[in-house]
Amino acid sequence: MGKKPFIPRDKPKSWVIFMLAGLAGLFSGLCAFLAAAYHWPVAKTVFIACFFACWGVAFFAGIVCAAGMLTGHYRGIGEKPWRDQVW
C-alpha cells in the first residue's frame, strides 16, 4: 500500500509554499511565545524574526497563488512531480 506524500503533487508550487510557510510561521510564533514565557530573550528574538520571515514568504506566495487562480492559470492542474509543477 503506497503512502501519500506530505506535500501534495496536485497543487501549484505557490500554494504549497504558502501553506508550508504559514505553518512554519505558526510554529515560530508558538516558540517565540514559549521563549518569552521562559525569559529567553535571544531565543525570543530569533523566533520572532523567523515568524516575520515565514509570514513574509507566505504573503508573497499567497499573492502569486491568488493571481494564478484569478487568471485561470491553475485550471485543469494535474498530479506532477514538484520540479514540473506550475507556480
N, C-alpha and C positions, 0 to 999 in steps of 0.2 A: 504494500500500500504506500503510495507516494505521499510525501509531506508537502504541504503548501508552503511556499516561501513567505518569509516575513514581509518582504517588500513586494507589493502586487506587481505583476507583469502586464496587467491590462489597464494601467493608469499612466497618464503622461508624467514625465520627469518632474515638471514643476509642481504637480500635485503631491508626488511622493516627497519631494524636498520640503514643501510647505508643511505637510503632516509631521515629518520627522523633526524638522526644526522647531515646530510648535511643541511637540512632546519633549524635546530636549530643553526647550525654554522653561516648560513647566517644572521639569526635574531640577533645573538650575535654580529656579525660584524657590523651590522647596528646600534645596540645600542651603541657599542663602538665608532663608528663614531659620533653619536649624543652626547655622553658623552664628547668626545674630543671637539666638536664644542661648547658645553656649558661650557667648562672648569671645568669638574667634574673629577679630576684625580683619585679618589678612584674608582668611578663607571667605569671609562675607564679601569682601571687595572683589575677589576673583569670581565668585559665583554670581554676583550682580553684573559684572562685566560679561560673563558668559550668557546670562539671562538676556541682556540687551542685544548681544551679538546674535543669539539664536532668533530672537523675535524680529530683528532687522532682516535676517535672511528669510524668515517665514513671511514677512511683509512683502518683500520683493518677489518671492516665489508665488505668493498669493495673487499679486498683481499680474504676473505673467500667466498664471493659470486662469484667472478670470478673463483676461484678454483673449486667451485661446478659446475659452468656452463661448464667449460672446461672439467671436468671429466664426465659430463653427469649425475651427481647426482640429478639434478633437472628435468630430463626428465620425463614427464608424471605427473607432480605435480598437485594435485587437491585441491579443497577447503576443508580446515580442520580448526578446532579451533586452536588458537595460540599455546596452550600447546602441540598439536600433530603435528604441522608443522615441517618440516625438517630445519636444519640450512643451 
